[in-house]
Amino acid sequence: TQLLEQSPQFLSIQEGENLTVYCNSSSVFSSLQWYRQEPGEGPVLLVTVVTGGEVKKLKRLTFQFGDARKDSSLHITAAQPGDTGLYLCAGERERANSKLTFGKGITLSVRP
Amino acid sequence: DAGITQSPRHKVTETGTPVTLRCHQTENHRYMYWYRQDPGHGLRLIHYSYGVKDTDKGEVSDGYSVSRSKTEDFLLTLESATSSQTSVYFCAISEGDSGTDTQYFGPGTRLTVL
């Protein structure tokens, strides 16, 4: 059983569209991170959320941590081809001593 | 970019042979990690280190061993490679011991076991 479920697994949209993707769990996390990975490269951190209900914005990307700290969402406004990539969420369970658990990822393709 | 290098970047080997992958950092970060990434499984932690000669197992440690004799180097060894260990291996580093600390990833090593 995957601890962090990400949905949808694949998403192909047109440039300019908005989208929301999700990272869900039945477990509580003390923090949750979102990474983006491009082909042939390692993941790169986008954001870390720590407080339940927290919302963070990074240009056109909006990240929200659920009130119960079990889930998170990523909303992209006016998607661009440069947003194409694999989006991974990763959470630290309480008392996990810096070990992260990763979801399987969401493959996003933004067509020009 | 965080100073992390992995070597080799690509390797093809045969079942039963030993393989060692190297991760080198120039950031003097305390924590180092080895992950494998496979389609349908995402990133899974193999082993990690919280200091020189201090290591611990991750969720998929069977068939792998690690060593850290210097702060900057973390070695992953497959004692006898199997086809199920064909994967892309990523090394990561972080400065602190909190899950809120950024993990910086290396460029990956693509390993094929025939």
Boltz contact constraints between the chains, C-beta under 6 A:
constraints:
  - contact:
      token1: [A, 31]
      token2: [B, 99]
      max_distance: 6.0
  - contact:
      token1: [A, 31]
      token2: [B, 100]
      max_distance: 6.0
  - contact:
      token1: [A, 42]
      token2: [B, 90]
      max_distance: 6.0
  - contact:
      token1: [A, 42]
      token2: [B, 105]
      max_distance: 6.0
  - contact:
      token1: [A, 42]
      token2: [B, 106]
      max_distance: 6.0
  - contact:
      token1: [A, 42]
      token2: [B, 107]
      max_distance: 6.0
  - contact:
      token1: [A, 42]
      token2: [B, 108]
      max_distance: 6.0
  - contact:
      token1: [A, 43]
      token2: [B, 105]
      max_distance: 6.0
  - contact:
      token1: [A, 45]
      token2: [B, 102]
      max_distance: 6.0
  - contact:
      token1: [A, 48]
      token2: [B, 100]
      max_distance: 6.0
  - contact:
      token1: [A, 50]
      token2: [B, 100]
      max_distance: 6.0
  - contact:
      token1: [A, 92]
      token2: [B, 99]
      max_distance: 6.0
  - contact:
      token1: [A, 98]
      token2: [B, 97]
      max_distance: 6.0
  - contact:
      token1: [A, 98]
      token2: [B, 99]
      max_distance: 6.0
  - contact:
      token1: [A, 102]
      token2: [B, 42]
      max_distance: 6.0
  - contact:
      token1: [A, 102]
      token2: [B, 43]
      max_distance: 6.0
  - contact:
      token1: [A, 103]
      token2: [B, 42]
      max_distance: 6.0
  - contact:
      token1: [A, 104]
      token2: [B, 42]
      max_distance: 6.0
  - contact:
      token1: [A, 105]
      token2: [B, 42]
      max_distance: 6.0
